[in-house]
Amino acid sequence: MKKMNLLTIAGVSASVLLLGACGADAGATDTTTSTKTEAASSETATTPETLTVYSAGPEGLAENIQAAFEEETGIKVEMFQSTTGKILSRLEAESNNPIADVVVLASIPSMEGLKSEEKLQPYEPENADSMNPEWSDSDHYYYGYSASALGVAYNTNQVDSLDADWNEFGESEWQGRVTMPDPTSSGSAVDFLYGLTDADEKGWDIIQGWMDNDLLIAGANKESLDAVITGDKDVVVAAVDYMTYKAKESGEPVDIYYPESGTVISPRAAGIVADSSNIDAAKAYMDFLLSDTAQELVADAYILPGNEEIELSNRAVLADIPTLPFEFDGIEDKQIETLNTFLSMD
């Protein structure tokens, strides 16, 4: 994988979760658990003709891609949809009896981990060249077919307009008005903490300022955004953008922007499992994910497509989102250190 200039550490807490620290849930923020599919797939007995996909959401998009793929190819898909952390745990539990053919995670570091453990196999899909190279593995083990960005969501009934940078939410005028997703249940929140503190030497001071200003740690992304939609709080920092765009489109009094100093981009990546028993179908699924058809479904879900040529009309395009530079080397250890540092703050 190329060294990134973007903050592409989605699902950072997956590693933490697997280490048993605080029950962190990698990618939990923007990967809605589908209890229905989880329950169904737990009993799934696949056949060679059935493609099994483990996907870290988000809600709606995975189902739409599945339906379009089945319609186009005639290949049946069994979908297990959950968080990145739960998918990794399931893969580990099934290591002696592999079931999944394709895995989709909201975590580049987690995909890197699967690659290093030789749990993925390389494949160069059709349209691979159209994907953002910074979101994908140069050895073709996985591809970042989509991404979300983290910004500042605010209640438009209570805040007329807003362009404050991250540090300003530690000022007195914002006391008691700000919330953020809980990093112990939101992978993207940990991503954000890592990105901000790695890129800005005053990053932890900024976060301490929020804590001193009565920051509300509201739960995962949805709970945090709900606190602003209902007017309980005015602002979400480190808000997952597509959830806000979707809520805005539904008529909720919210909007989002990206602070000028930069923010985090979190790609979702897909790859073929090394022990896949249905290679041809798995390759077809990867081809489909990178196709214009699937990329347009990604765009329809308010998410950034991996193919920047796909037109967006309902959200900010990647080129308009300022991003933070960060150091990618040794990122998994740094993620754990980041969460532990945050949990030690008061």
C-alpha positions in Angstrom: 0.0 0.0 0.0 1.2 3.5 -0.8 2.1 5.7 2.1 -0.9 8.0 2.4 -1.3 11.7 2.6 -4.8 11.1 3.7 -6.0 9.8 7.0 -7.1 6.4 6.0 -7.2 4.5 9.1 -10.9 3.6 9.3 -11.8 1.0 11.8 -8.7 1.7 13.8 -10.3 0.3 16.9 -10.7 -3.1 15.3 -7.2 -3.9 16.4 -8.0 -2.6 19.8 -11.2 -4.6 20.0 -9.4 -7.7 19.1 -6.9 -7.0 21.9 -9.8 -6.8 24.2 -9.3 -3.2 25.2 -12.5 -1.4 26.1 -14.7 -3.4 23.7 -13.8 -1.0 20.9 -15.6 -1.6 17.7 -13.7 -1.0 14.6 -15.7 0.7 12.0 -18.7 0.6 14.2 -19.4 4.2 13.5 -20.3 4.0 10.0 -21.1 0.3 9.7 -24.5 -0.4 11.0 -24.9 -3.9 12.3 -27.6 -5.9 10.6 -28.9 -8.3 13.1 -31.1 -9.9 10.5 -28.2 -10.8 8.2 -26.0 -11.7 11.1 -28.5 -14.2 12.5 -29.3 -15.6 9.1 -25.7 -16.0 8.0 -24.6 -17.6 11.3 -26.5 -20.7 10.2 -25.6 -20.4 6.6 -24.5 -23.5 4.8 -23.0 -22.3 1.6 -22.7 -24.2 -1.6 -20.0 -23.8 -4.2 -22.5 -21.8 -6.3 -23.1 -19.4 -3.4 -20.8 -16.4 -2.9 -20.4 -15.5 0.8 -19.6 -11.9 1.5 -18.7 -10.5 4.9 -19.4 -6.7 4.7 -19.0 -3.9 7.1 -22.1 -2.0 5.8 -23.1 0.7 5.7 -26.8 0.0 6.1 -28.5 0.1 2.7 -25.5 0.2 0.5 -24.4 -3.4 1.0 -27.9 -4.6 0.3 -28.2 -2.5 -2.8 -24.9 -3.7 -4.2 -25.8 -7.3 -3.4 -29.2 -7.0 -5.3 -27.6 -5.3 -8.3 -24.8 -7.9 -8.4 -27.2 -10.8 -8.2 -29.4 -9.3 -10.9 -26.4 -8.7 -13.2 -24.6 -12.0 -12.7 -27.2 -14.4 -11.5 -24.9 -15.4 -8.7 -26.5 -15.8 -5.3 -24.9 -13.9 -2.4 -25.1 -14.8 1.3 -24.3 -11.6 3.2 -23.0 -11.3 6.7 -23.2 -7.6 7.6 -21.7 -6.3 10.8 -18.9 -4.1 12.1 -15.3 -4.4 11.1 -14.4 -5.7 14.5 -17.1 -8.4 14.5 -16.2 -9.5 11.0 -12.5 -9.9 12.0 -13.5 -11.9 15.0 -15.7 -14.1 12.9 -12.9 -14.7 10.4 -10.6 -15.7 13.2 -13.2 -18.0 14.7 -13.7 -19.7 11.3 -10.0 -20.0 10.5 -10.2 -23.8 10.6 -13.4 -23.9 8.5 -13.3 -20.8 6.3 -16.7 -19.7 4.9 -16.2 -16.2 3.5 -15.2 -15.6 -0.1 -15.0 -11.8 0.0 -14.5 -9.4 2.9 -15.4 -5.7 3.0 -14.0 -3.7 5.9 -14.2 -0.1 7.0 -10.6 -0.3 7.9 -7.5 -0.1 5.8 -5.2 -1.1 8.7 -7.4 -4.2 9.2 -7.1 -5.1 5.5 -3.4 -4.6 5.8 -3.5 -7.0 8.8 -5.3 -9.7 6.8 -2.8 -9.3 4.0 0.2 -9.7 6.3 -1.4 -12.8 7.8 -1.8 -14.2 4.3 -5.6 -14.3 4.7 -6.2 -12.5 1.4 -5.3 -13.4 -2.2 -4.3 -10.9 -4.9 -6.6 -10.1 -7.8 -6.6 -7.2 -10.2 -10.3 -6.5 -11.0 -11.6 -4.8 -14.1 -11.6 -1.0 -13.6 -8.8 -1.4 -11.0 -7.0 1.5 -12.6 -10.0 3.8 -12.0 -9.8 3.4 -8.2 -8.1 6.0 -6.0 -4.5 4.5 -5.7 -4.1 5.8 -2.1 -7.1 3.8 -1.0 -5.9 0.5 -2.4 -3.1 -2.0 -2.1 -0.4 -1.8 -4.8 0.0 -5.6 -4.7 -3.7 -5.9 -5.5 -4.8 -7.6 -2.3 -7.6 -5.1 -1.6 -9.3 -2.1 -3.1 -10.8 1.0 -1.4 -14.0 1.2 -3.4 -15.5 3.9 -1.3 -14.8 6.3 1.6 -16.4 8.6 4.1 -15.0 11.8 5.6 -15.2 13.1 9.1 -16.4 16.7 9.7 -18.4 18.9 12.0 -22.1 18.4 11.9 -24.4 21.1 13.5 -28.0 21.8 14.2 -29.1 24.4 11.8 -32.0 25.6 14.0 -29.5 26.4 16.7 -26.5 27.5 14.7 -27.0 29.7 11.7 -23.7 29.0 10.1 -20.4 27.6 11.2 -16.7 27.5 10.1 -14.9 27.0 13.4 -11.7 25.0 13.4 -11.2 22.1 15.7 -9.4 24.1 18.4 -12.2 26.6 18.7 -14.6 24.1 20.2 -12.6 24.3 23.4 -13.5 28.0 23.8 -16.0 29.2 26.3 -18.8 29.9 23.9 -19.0 26.2 23.1 -19.1 25.0 26.6 -21.7 22.2 27.0 -22.7 22.4 23.3 -20.5 19.8 21.7 -20.6 16.0 21.4 -18.5 13.4 19.6 -18.8 9.7 19.0 -17.4 7.4 21.6 -14.0 6.0 20.4 -14.6 2.8 22.4 -17.6 2.1 20.1 -16.7 4.1 17.0 -13.7 3.2 14.8 -13.9 6.4 12.9 -13.7 8.4 16.2 -10.4 6.7 17.0 -9.3 7.4 13.4 -10.0 11.0 14.0 -8.1 11.1 17.3 -5.2 9.4 15.7 -5.2 11.7 12.7 -5.5 14.9 14.6 -2.9 14.1 17.2 -0.4 12.7 14.6 -0.8 15.7 12.3 -0.9 18.4 14.8 1.5 18.6 17.7 -1.2 20.4 19.7 -3.8 17.8 18.9 -4.1 16.4 22.4 -4.4 20.0 23.8 -7.3 20.6 21.4 -9.0 17.4 22.6 -8.3 18.3 26.3 -9.9 21.7 25.6 -13.1 19.9 24.4 -13.0 17.7 27.5 -12.6 20.7 29.8 -15.6 22.3 27.9 -18.0 19.5 29.0 -17.7 17.4 25.8 -20.5 14.8 25.7 -19.3 11.3 24.6 -22.6 10.2 23.2 -22.2 6.7 22.0 -21.5 5.6 18.4 -22.0 7.9 15.4 -25.8 7.6 15.2 -26.2 8.4 18.9 -23.9 11.4 18.6 -25.7 12.7 15.5 -29.1 12.1 17.2 -28.1 14.4 20.1 -27.7 17.2 17.6 -30.7 16.4 15.5 -32.9 16.6 18.6 -31.3 19.8 19.8 -29.7 18.3 22.9 -26.4 19.5 21.6 -25.4 21.9 18.9 -22.4 20.3 17.3 -20.8 16.9 16.6 -17.1 16.9 16.1 -15.6 13.9 14.1 -19.1 13.3 12.6 -19.3 10.7 9.8 -20.3 12.8 6.8 -22.6 10.5 4.9 -24.9 10.0 7.9 -25.2 13.8 8.2 -25.9 14.2 4.4 -28.5 11.5 4.6 -30.2 13.1 7.6 -30.1 16.5 5.9 -31.7 15.0 2.8 -34.4 13.5 5.0 -35.3 17.0 6.3 -33.5 16.9 9.6 -32.1 20.3 10.8 -28.4 19.4 10.3 -25.5 20.3 8.0 -21.8 19.5 7.9 -18.6 21.1 7.0 -14.9 20.2 7.1 -12.6 22.5 9.1 -10.0 24.3 7.1 -7.0 22.7 8.9 -8.1 19.3 7.5 -9.7 16.1 8.5 -9.8 12.3 8.1 -10.8 10.3 5.1 -11.8 6.7 5.9 -11.9 4.3 2.9 -13.8 1.0 2.8 -11.8 -1.8 1.2 -12.7 -5.2 -0.3 -10.6 -8.2 -1.0 -10.9 -11.9 -1.8 -10.3 -14.3 1.1 -7.3 -16.6 0.6 -9.4 -19.7 1.4 -12.3 -18.7 -0.8 -14.0 -21.8 -2.3 -15.8 -19.8 -5.0 -12.9 -17.9 -6.7 -14.7 -17.1 -10.0 -17.7 -15.6 -8.2 -15.4 -13.7 -5.8 -13.6 -12.2 -8.7 -16.9 -11.3 -10.4 -18.0 -9.5 -7.1 -14.7 -7.6 -7.0 -15.2 -6.6 -10.7 -18.7 -5.4 -9.8 -17.7 -3.4 -6.8 -15.3 -1.4 -9.0 -17.8 -1.1 -11.9 -19.6 2.2 -12.7 -22.9 0.5 -11.6 -21.7 -0.2 -8.0 -19.7 3.1 -7.9 -22.9 5.0 -8.7 -24.7 3.1 -5.9 -21.9 4.2 -3.6 -22.5 7.8 -4.7 -26.3 7.5 -4.2 -25.6 6.5 -0.5 -23.8 9.9 0.1 -20.4 8.1 0.2 -17.3 9.0 -1.8 -16.8 6.5 -4.7 -13.3 5.1 -5.2 -13.6 6.2 -8.8 -13.5 10.0 -8.7 -15.0 10.2 -12.2 -18.3 9.2 -10.8 -20.5 12.4 -10.5 -21.6 13.5 -7.1 -24.5 15.8 -6.6 -25.5 15.3 -3.0 -22.3 15.8 -1.0 -18.8 17.4 -1.1 -16.4 15.9 -3.6 -13.0 14.6 -2.4 -11.1 17.4 -3.9 -13.0 19.9 -1.8 -12.3 18.2 1.5 -9.1 19.4 3.3 -7.2 16.5 4.7 -4.6 16.1 7.4 -1.2 14.6 6.6 -0.1 11.8 8.9 2.6 9.2 9.4 1.4 5.7 8.4 4.3 3.7 9.6 3.5 1.5 12.6 -0.1 2.7 12.6 -1.7 -0.2 14.4 0.4 0.2 17.5 -0.3 3.9 17.3 -4.0 3.3 17.2 -4.0 1.4 20.4 -1.8 4.0 22.0 -4.2 6.7 20.8 -7.2 5.1 22.4 -5.5 4.4 25.7 -4.3 8.1 25.8 -7.9 9.3 25.2 -9.3 7.0 27.9 -6.8 8.3 30.4 -8.0 11.9 29.9 -10.5 13.6 32.2 
